[in-house]
Amino acid sequence: MTENQVFQYTVSKLIEALSSFPLDTPVLTSGYENGFENIQQPALKELVHKPNNPYYDGEYQLVSDGDSEPFQAVLLPRLERE
């Protein structure tokens, strides 16, 4: 690792951020394609499970009008770069 690498979170910072959420809350991350990115600040969101979605859409989606059985999860979204 070089000094030029900048990480948004270390283990201790991530534990500190996650400690504000209930311990039984599911944790999910954004994804698609390959490689790895920094994560953004964890956030509690309402989601629905859509297991029949294509793999590239993810089986969990943010709640929209008409969705049933929403649940809360902590999201660790990846930092998106252009």
N, C-alpha and C positions, 0 to 999 in steps of 0.2 A: 504494500500500500504506500502511496506517495502522499506527501503533505498537501498536494493540490486537490486530492479527492475530498469532496464535501458531502457529508451524509446528513440528511434531515433528522434522522433519529439514531441514537445508540440504544442498546438494550435498556440501560437505566432510564433514558428519556421515554422510551416506549412503555415500559412498565409504569412509570409515573403517569403518563397520559391515560393508559388503560385502567388504572386503579380508580378512576372516577366513575366507572361504569359498573353495573351489577355483575357479580362474578359468573352468573349463569347465562349472560348475554352471548349469543353467537357472534363470531368474528369472521368477516368475509373481506376479500380483496378484489380489486378490479384486475382484469387480465385480458389476454388475447395476443396472439403472435408469440414472439420469443424474446429472450433477454430479460434484463431486470432493470428496475428504476427505483429511485427513492420513493417513499410513501409520503402522502400528505397527512395532516393532522387527523387522528381518528375522530369519527363523527357517528352519532346515533341516528339511524334512519329507519323509516318504515318501508318494509319490503314485502313482496309476495313470492312464493315459490312457483316457478313455471318449468317443471322438469322436462316438458316436451319441446322447449325452445331449442333451436340449433345451437351447437356448441359455441359458435362465435358470438351469440347474443347473451350467453350466460343463463344459468337456470334460476337465478334470482334477479328480480327487477324492482326498481322503485315503484311504490304504489301509485296507481293512476285511477281515475274515476271508474267505478264498476268492479274493481278488483275485490275479491273476497279473501278472508283469512289472512289479513296482514299481520306481520310480526316485526319486532324491533331487532336490529342487529347493529353491531359496531362495524363500520366500514373503514378499511385501510386502503383508500384509493391511491393508485400509483400517481406519481408526478408525471403529468403529460407534457411532452416536449414537442416542438414542431420541427 
